[in-house]
Every structure is written in C-alpha cells, then in structure tokens.
Amino acid sequence: EIAGENLIVAKTETGFAAAVCVRIDNAEIPEIVGTIAGEDTIFIAVRGQKEQRIVLKKVWEIFEK
C-alpha cells in the first residue's frame, strides 16, 4: 500500500514482518532508502513517487518465486 510520496506500508501475518523485511533487505533494491519491521507491518522508505512503483513491482517479484 502506498502511503505518501516516500513510503510503502506492507502488512504480513502476525510475527512474520521481520523475516519478510530481511528478505526485502537482502534483495538490495537500490530504490529503497530503508525499512522498518514491526510484528505485522513493514515500512519501506523510497526516494520518491516514481520509485514507489518500481519497488512495489520488485517486492512482488521477490515473493512470487
């Protein structure tokens, strides 16, 4: 879910956010500035609105495999 111009919010099952976040971080997506994980929510900071679309696509690709 897009939240503002520089943030993506991703929801997971309870307890899975940290593991999902590690997988996103390990993908080394250059458009991602940083990530923060809670219990079931991940905040993904990106450089701008254009990068949001790119990151959303790349994150979906990671988990489609």
N, C-alpha and C positions, 0 to 999 in steps of 0.2 A: 504494500500500500504506500502510495506517495504521500508524504507529509511535508508540505512547504517545498521550497526550491532546492534544498540541500539535504533532505532527509528521506530515508525509506524506512518504514516500520514493517517488520516481518513477525508474524505470530507462529508459534510452534506448539506442540503438545507440551504440557507442563513437565518441566525437568529436562527438556531437550534443547533449549536455546543455546546453552554453552557449546554443546557438541556441534550444532549446526553452524554456529558462529566460527568455530575453529575451522570447519570445512570451508567456509566462505573466505576466511583469512588465508588459508593455505592455497587457495586458488590465485592469490596475488593479483587481483583485478586492479589495474592501475587507476581506474576512475574512483576507487574507494579511498576516502581520506582516513576513515577509521570505523570501528564497530564497537558496540557495547551490548552485552547479553545479560538478560535477567533470567527469570525462571522459564517464561514462555514468550518473551518478546526480545527482538533484536532491533537495535537502532543502527542503521547504516548511513554514515555521513558521506556525501559525494560532493564533488566540486561545484556542480550546478545542475540546472534542469535538464540540459542535454545529456549529461552523464547519468542521470536517473534512469532514463530509458535503456541506456546501454547496460547499466548494472543490473536492472531487473531482468533483462534478457539473459545475461551471463549467469546470474544466480539460478534462474530457472533451468538453464542448461546443465549446471552442476548436479542438480538433483533429478534430472530426467534420466541420467545414466543408470 
